[in-house]
Amino acid sequence: MTDEIRIDEVLLNKALKLVNVGGEQEHRLLYHLINQIAEMGYRWRSEYIITLFDGDIEPNFDSKYAEYLDKKAQRQDVVWSNSDEEE
């Protein structure tokens, strides 16, 4: 099964304009996230994997972090103890 995100290109372009430099809701992080999604859409023939990490910890190399992400994917209420993220 392939996971897929379907986004209206016109809506995506409006969002990019909104958060871009000089836009009504200028926001650097959102701009780069939305722009990356657009770039991935332009290269629609490619397959993508999104890898989350916490500092030097990645699920491919840390079984505890992999287990934590698996639980998050199952919508379990878990907290990663090594994260610096504030809740």
C-alpha positions as CSV (number, residue, x, y, z in Angstrom):
1,M,0.0,0.0,0.0
2,T,1.3,3.4,-0.9
3,D,0.7,6.4,1.3
4,E,-0.3,9.4,-0.7
5,I,-1.0,13.1,-0.1
6,R,-3.2,14.7,-2.6
7,I,-3.1,18.5,-2.8
8,D,-4.7,21.0,-5.1
9,E,-1.8,22.7,-6.9
10,V,-3.6,26.1,-7.1
11,L,-4.3,25.9,-3.3
12,L,-0.7,24.9,-2.7
13,N,0.6,27.9,-4.7
14,K,-1.7,30.2,-2.8
15,A,-0.3,28.9,0.5
16,L,3.3,29.4,-0.7
17,K,2.5,33.0,-1.7
18,L,0.8,33.5,1.7
19,V,3.8,32.4,3.8
20,N,6.6,33.6,1.5
21,V,8.7,36.7,2.2
22,G,6.3,39.7,2.0
23,G,3.2,37.4,2.3
24,E,0.4,38.2,4.7
25,Q,1.4,35.3,7.0
26,E,5.2,35.3,6.3
27,H,6.7,32.3,8.0
28,R,10.0,30.8,7.1
29,L,9.5,27.3,8.3
30,L,6.0,26.9,6.8
31,Y,7.3,28.3,3.5
32,H,10.1,25.7,3.3
33,L,7.8,22.9,4.3
34,I,5.1,23.8,1.7
35,N,7.8,24.5,-0.9
36,Q,9.3,21.0,-0.3
37,I,5.9,19.4,-0.7
38,A,5.4,21.3,-4.0
39,E,8.8,20.2,-5.2
40,M,8.0,16.6,-4.4
41,G,4.7,17.0,-6.3
42,Y,6.5,18.3,-9.3
43,R,8.7,15.2,-9.3
44,W,5.6,13.0,-9.1
45,R,7.3,9.9,-10.5
46,S,9.7,9.6,-7.6
47,E,9.0,7.7,-4.4
48,Y,9.6,9.4,-1.1
49,I,10.3,8.5,2.5
50,I,10.0,11.0,5.2
51,T,12.4,10.2,8.1
52,L,11.9,11.9,11.4
53,F,14.9,12.3,13.7
54,D,15.7,13.8,17.1
55,G,19.3,15.1,17.1
56,D,21.5,12.2,16.1
57,I,18.7,9.6,16.7
58,E,17.0,8.1,13.7
59,P,14.5,5.2,13.6
60,N,16.8,3.3,11.1
61,F,19.5,3.2,13.7
62,D,17.7,3.3,17.1
63,S,15.2,0.6,17.9
64,K,13.7,2.5,20.8
65,Y,13.0,5.6,18.6
66,A,11.6,3.3,15.9
67,E,9.3,1.7,18.5
68,Y,8.2,5.1,19.7
69,L,7.4,6.3,16.1
70,D,5.5,3.0,15.5
71,K,3.4,3.7,18.6
72,K,2.8,7.3,17.4
73,A,1.6,5.9,14.1
74,Q,-0.9,3.7,16.1
75,R,-2.1,6.9,17.7
76,Q,-0.9,5.8,21.1
77,D,-0.2,8.6,23.7
78,V,3.6,8.3,24.0
79,V,6.3,10.8,24.7
80,W,9.9,10.5,23.5
81,S,12.1,10.9,26.6
82,N,15.2,12.1,24.7
83,S,13.4,14.9,23.0
84,D,14.1,18.6,23.8
85,E,10.6,19.5,22.5
86,E,8.5,21.4,24.9
87,E,4.9,20.3,25.4
